[in-house]
Amino acid sequence: MANSYHITMTRSAELYSRAQRLIPGGVNSPVRAFGSVGGTPRFIAKAYGSRLWDVDGTEYIDLVGSWGPLILGHAHPAVVAAVTQAAPEGLSFGAPTEREVALAEAVLKRYPLCEQLRFVNSGTEATMSALRLARGATSRDKIVKFAGNYHGHADSLLVAAGSGAMTSGVPSSAGVPANIAKHTLVAEYNDLASVERLFRAYPDDIAAVIFEPVVGNMGVVSPSPDFLSGLRQLTSRYGALLIVDEVMTGFRLARGGAVERYGIEPDLVCWGKILGGGLPVGAYGGPAALMAHVSPLGQVYQAGTLSGNPLAMAAGLATLAVIDATPDLYEVLEARGAQLAVGLAEVAAAAGMPVVINCVGSMLTAFFTDQPVTDYTSALGSDTTRFARFFHGLLARGVYWPPSAFEAAFLSIAHSAADIEAVIAAARAAFSEL
Ligand code: HOZ
């Protein structure tokens, strides 16, 4: 009698197979494809608090947190209630609303150096628009960005980019015209001399320096204090604008983001993620005199049908309101981050595994290297093969870690001390298998 074999696919695998026929790579954003770690991306059915469940019913402690927005955890009741209340009143008007005014006030009071802002639909739109504003206001074309910093996928910014561009082998994307890319100058993070060289070479041509104040997109890399003050001095000296990309760090590293935490004096700030509480929102802002260049007041054009969308505004307002109503929120996040960082370092050391933990507040990356990670080159020193095995060791134990060696894990106030202990226990077991 012939043997018969029945191969059962997980529901995630079935959906992935269908998705690959319909969507490039089966995903709508590259890192989700598990490309650099291998295996089948988990298709998510639902999430609540610190947990998510895939379509096969497996439960995970989630350390991705939608890549940053969910500082309150998944489906926070106040945010869900705000969206649920707003929805029956209309989903989009293409006309101004009271919620936009309220959210603008809530953001600007956290960033006293910014007097006005413009809402857009994503972090990519925010950085792209801020660059156009900087170019329009200064009548200069060139910009400086840092290797491994990622500011979304606008043409000018997909040069030496971090995030998925770093693991896919295309840090400078195909499809970006050379005539655009030539205006993007690349410096090394935490290396002021590399910035100064560019200003010396192009003293009258650089419109702006854009940077992640704490990098999340080549893994977590923190700025040295003299780097931040030096950027301010150099940009002021050469008449360029300083654009702080707070898409990941805004409202996360402090009430007023990295700008408050490190005392940065920006010309323009870009926001996203937490600002929309899980719905698509971005914004850019600065002093009124600078923002006056933006249409309809000025000559820098920027528009959007869904900008200021009422549901997204409602989610953002509710998120910031919960942050305001939780006085110890940042202390709790710092404590959880420190607990995870110390715990991971201990279990890695016990397993004899060379791992560097970079943690700032509630953002953390484990680099598989024995060298300090301070810039793009040192980040690339992380052993990605080992990371992939670590990632799958965690996944098999119910921990959903970012599926890339060069992304940040994000904590929320929904992560309890017990959740963090469970992650550390899973990491201990995962390290022991490497
Ligand atoms: N580029 C994002 C992380 N830095 C990933 C976005 C996503 O896949 O949703």
Residues whose N, C-alpha, C, O or C-beta is under 5 A from the ligand:
A	BS01	HOZ	S29 V31 R32 W67 S163
